[in-house]
Amino acid sequence: QVQLVESGGGLVQPGGSLRLSCAASGSIYSISRMGWYRQAPGKQRELVATITSNRGTNYANSVKGRFTISRDNAKNTVHLQMNSLKPEDTAVYYCQAVHSATLRDYWGQGTQVTVPS
């Protein structure tokens, strides 16, 4: 089992920045890929960014150049630095971890990010 706890969400004005963090505990040795997803009201959950254990990254087109995902394997944490935030970035952001052998995914409880228009 893997437990994920997100932090760092909040209210920020357009153009501002936030840094989300996700702390993993439990069977962390089994984690391969980690990532951030988001879900806005009335919309499906969508990928924001992912990072592998070798720090290979992947980003949604909508956040490329503005968001940066990073991972600290020693501290079992993953971060999402969000710059130049826009109202359309408003959503609940979820941390995800994928088990390396079973490919089962684990999710955090989510953290709200609000960028008013």
C-alpha positions as protocol buffer text, in pm:
chain_id: "A"
residue {
  index: 1
  type: GLN
  ca { x: 0 y: 0 z: 0 }
}
residue {
  index: 2
  type: VAL
  ca { x: 104 y: 354 z: -72 }
}
residue {
  index: 3
  type: GLN
  ca { x: -34 y: 662 z: 100 }
}
residue {
  index: 4
  type: LEU
  ca { x: -13 y: 1004 z: -62 }
}
residue {
  index: 5
  type: VAL
  ca { x: -72 y: 1338 z: 107 }
}
residue {
  index: 6
  type: GLU
  ca { x: -86 y: 1659 z: -96 }
}
residue {
  index: 7
  type: SER
  ca { x: -28 y: 2010 z: 29 }
}
residue {
  index: 8
  type: GLY
  ca { x: 29 y: 2360 z: -105 }
}
residue {
  index: 9
  type: GLY
  ca { x: -300 y: 2447 z: -271 }
}
residue {
  index: 10
  type: GLY
  ca { x: -476 y: 2777 z: -222 }
}
residue {
  index: 11
  type: LEU
  ca { x: -607 y: 3094 z: -378 }
}
residue {
  index: 12
  type: VAL
  ca { x: -373 y: 3287 z: -605 }
}
residue {
  index: 13
  type: GLN
  ca { x: -424 y: 3579 z: -843 }
}
residue {
  index: 14
  type: PRO
  ca { x: -374 y: 3532 z: -1219 }
}
residue {
  index: 15
  type: GLY
  ca { x: -7 y: 3537 z: -1304 }
}
residue {
  index: 16
  type: GLY
  ca { x: 90 y: 3415 z: -961 }
}
residue {
  index: 17
  type: SER
  ca { x: 266 y: 3098 z: -850 }
}
residue {
  index: 18
  type: LEU
  ca { x: 201 y: 2803 z: -625 }
}
residue {
  index: 19
  type: ARG
  ca { x: 403 y: 2497 z: -535 }
}
residue {
  index: 20
  type: LEU
  ca { x: 224 y: 2172 z: -465 }
}
residue {
  index: 21
  type: SER
  ca { x: 388 y: 1891 z: -274 }
}
residue {
  index: 22
  type: CYS
  ca { x: 300 y: 1525 z: -239 }
}
residue {
  index: 23
  type: ALA
  ca { x: 452 y: 1307 z: 32 }
}
residue {
  index: 24
  type: ALA
  ca { x: 445 y: 931 z: -18 }
}
residue {
  index: 25
  type: SER
  ca { x: 458 y: 673 z: 258 }
}
residue {
  index: 26
  type: GLY
  ca { x: 410 y: 300 z: 288 }
}
residue {
  index: 27
  type: SER
  ca { x: 548 y: 69 z: 20 }
}
residue {
  index: 28
  type: ILE
  ca { x: 738 y: 347 z: -150 }
}
residue {
  index: 29
  type: TYR
  ca { x: 1000 y: 113 z: -293 }
}
residue {
  index: 30
  type: SER
  ca { x: 733 y: -12 z: -531 }
}
residue {
  index: 31
  type: ILE
  ca { x: 660 y: 328 z: -685 }
}
residue {
  index: 32
  type: SER
  ca { x: 766 y: 388 z: -1042 }
}
residue {
  index: 33
  type: ARG
  ca { x: 587 y: 679 z: -1201 }
}
residue {
  index: 34
  type: MET
  ca { x: 436 y: 967 z: -1003 }
}
residue {
  index: 35
  type: GLY
  ca { x: 226 y: 1246 z: -1132 }
}
residue {
  index: 36
  type: TRP
  ca { x: -26 y: 1524 z: -1089 }
}
residue {
  index: 37
  type: TYR
  ca { x: -376 y: 1525 z: -1228 }
}
residue {
  index: 38
  type: ARG
  ca { x: -651 y: 1782 z: -1190 }
}
residue {
  index: 39
  type: GLN
  ca { x: -1028 y: 1793 z: -1204 }
}
residue {
  index: 40
  type: ALA
  ca { x: -1227 y: 2107 z: -1257 }
}
residue {
  index: 41
  type: PRO
  ca { x: -1599 y: 2126 z: -1171 }
}
residue {
  index: 42
  type: GLY
  ca { x: -1807 y: 1944 z: -1429 }
}
residue {
  index: 43
  type: LYS
  ca { x: -1501 y: 1811 z: -1611 }
}
residue {
  index: 44
  type: GLN
  ca { x: -1313 y: 1484 z: -1621 }
}
residue {
  index: 45
  type: ARG
  ca { x: -988 y: 1435 z: -1438 }
}
residue {
  index: 46
  type: GLU
  ca { x: -696 y: 1519 z: -1666 }
}
residue {
  index: 47
  type: LEU
  ca { x: -324 y: 1467 z: -1665 }
}
residue {
  index: 48
  type: VAL
  ca { x: -108 y: 1764 z: -1569 }
}
residue {
  index: 49
  type: ALA
  ca { x: 241 y: 1616 z: -1546 }
}
residue {
  index: 50
  type: THR
  ca { x: 418 y: 1290 z: -1470 }
}
residue {
  index: 51
  type: ILE
  ca { x: 770 y: 1196 z: -1371 }
}
residue {
  index: 52
  type: THR
  ca { x: 937 y: 855 z: -1372 }
}
residue {
  index: 53
  type: SER
  ca { x: 1183 y: 716 z: -1121 }
}
residue {
  index: 54
  type: ASN
  ca { x: 1458 y: 822 z: -1364 }
}
residue {
  index: 55
  type: ARG
  ca { x: 1306 y: 1173 z: -1368 }
}
residue {
  index: 56
  type: GLY
  ca { x: 1171 y: 1152 z: -1719 }
}
residue {
  index: 57
  type: THR
  ca { x: 887 y: 1405 z: -1744 }
}
residue {
  index: 58
  type: ASN
  ca { x: 571 y: 1450 z: -1944 }
}
residue {
  index: 59
  type: TYR
  ca { x: 339 y: 1753 z: -1945 }
}
residue {
  index: 60
  type: ALA
  ca { x: -3 y: 1842 z: -2072 }
}
residue {
  index: 61
  type: ASN
  ca { x: 19 y: 2093 z: -2355 }
}
residue {
  index: 62
  type: SER
  ca { x: -183 y: 2341 z: -2153 }
}
residue {
  index: 63
  type: VAL
  ca { x: 83 y: 2367 z: -1882 }
}
residue {
  index: 64
  type: LYS
  ca { x: 407 y: 2330 z: -2079 }
}
residue {
  index: 65
  type: GLY
  ca { x: 643 y: 2614 z: -2006 }
}
residue {
  index: 66
  type: ARG
  ca { x: 449 y: 2717 z: -1695 }
}
residue {
  index: 67
  type: PHE
  ca { x: 454 y: 2411 z: -1467 }
}
residue {
  index: 68
  type: THR
  ca { x: 752 y: 2204 z: -1356 }
}
residue {
  index: 69
  type: ILE
  ca { x: 732 y: 1862 z: -1191 }
}
residue {
  index: 70
  type: SER
  ca { x: 1019 y: 1740 z: -977 }
}
residue {
  index: 71
  type: ARG
  ca { x: 1086 y: 1444 z: -758 }
}
residue {
  index: 72
  type: ASP
  ca { x: 1302 y: 1383 z: -452 }
}
residue {
  index: 73
  type: ASN
  ca { x: 1346 y: 1007 z: -425 }
}
residue {
  index: 74
  type: ALA
  ca { x: 1535 y: 1037 z: -95 }
}
residue {
  index: 75
  type: LYS
  ca { x: 1243 y: 1223 z: 65 }
}
residue {
  index: 76
  type: ASN
  ca { x: 973 y: 1033 z: -125 }
}
residue {
  index: 77
  type: THR
  ca { x: 814 y: 1353 z: -243 }
}
residue {
  index: 78
  type: VAL
  ca { x: 702 y: 1498 z: -571 }
}
residue {
  index: 79
  type: HIS
  ca { x: 644 y: 1867 z: -634 }
}
residue {
  index: 80
  type: LEU
  ca { x: 460 y: 2071 z: -891 }
}
residue {
  index: 81
  type: GLN
  ca { x: 582 y: 2427 z: -936 }
}
residue {
  index: 82
  type: MET
  ca { x: 307 y: 2625 z: -1104 }
}
residue {
  index: 83
  type: ASN
  ca { x: 390 y: 2965 z: -1251 }
}
residue {
  index: 84
  type: SER
  ca { x: 189 y: 3213 z: -1457 }
}
residue {
  index: 85
  type: LEU
  ca { x: -133 y: 3067 z: -1324 }
}
residue {
  index: 86
  type: LYS
  ca { x: -454 y: 3126 z: -1517 }
}
residue {
  index: 87
  type: PRO
  ca { x: -821 y: 3102 z: -1416 }
}
residue {
  index: 88
  type: GLU
  ca { x: -848 y: 2786 z: -1626 }
}
residue {
  index: 89
  type: ASP
  ca { x: -596 y: 2620 z: -1393 }
}
residue {
  index: 90
  type: THR
  ca { x: -860 y: 2625 z: -1119 }
}
residue {
  index: 91
  type: ALA
  ca { x: -922 y: 2265 z: -1012 }
}
residue {
  index: 92
  type: VAL
  ca { x: -863 y: 2005 z: -745 }
}
residue {
  index: 93
  type: TYR
  ca { x: -513 y: 1871 z: -798 }
}
residue {
  index: 94
  type: TYR
  ca { x: -445 y: 1506 z: -721 }
}
residue {
  index: 95
  type: CYS
  ca { x: -117 y: 1327 z: -671 }
}
residue {
  index: 96
  type: GLN
  ca { x: -82 y: 982 z: -826 }
}
residue {
  index: 97
  type: ALA
  ca { x: 169 y: 703 z: -775 }
}
residue {
  index: 98
  type: VAL
  ca { x: 196 y: 390 z: -987 }
}
residue {
  index: 99
  type: HIS
  ca { x: 314 y: 53 z: -854 }
}
residue {
  index: 100
  type: SER
  ca { x: 608 y: -65 z: -1061 }
}
residue {
  index: 101
  type: ALA
  ca { x: 503 y: -431 z: -1080 }
}
residue {
  index: 102
  type: THR
  ca { x: 123 y: -433 z: -1069 }
}
residue {
  index: 103
  type: LEU
  ca { x: 74 y: -89 z: -1234 }
}
residue {
  index: 104
  type: ARG
  ca { x: -191 y: -24 z: -975 }
}
residue {
  index: 105
  type: ASP
  ca { x: -233 y: 346 z: -912 }
}
residue {
  index: 106
  type: TYR
  ca { x: -275 y: 522 z: -582 }
}
residue {
  index: 107
  type: TRP
  ca { x: -427 y: 865 z: -528 }
}
residue {
  index: 108
  type: GLY
  ca { x: -407 y: 1139 z: -272 }
}
residue {
  index: 109
  type: GLN
  ca { x: -707 y: 1322 z: -134 }
}
residue {
  index: 110
  type: GLY
  ca { x: -659 y: 1626 z: -354 }
}
residue {
  index: 111
  type: THR
  ca { x: -577 y: 1992 z: -292 }
}
residue {
  index: 112
  type: GLN
  ca { x: -776 y: 2285 z: -424 }
}
residue {
  index: 113
  type: VAL
  ca { x: -614 y: 2546 z: -647 }
}
residue {
  index: 114
  type: THR
  ca { x: -822 y: 2853 z: -724 }
}
residue {
  index: 115
  type: VAL
  ca { x: -726 y: 3127 z: -968 }
}
residue {
  index: 116
  type: PRO
  ca { x: -1007 y: 3384 z: -989 }
}
residue {
  index: 117
  type: SER
  ca { x: -1096 y: 3546 z: -1318 }
}
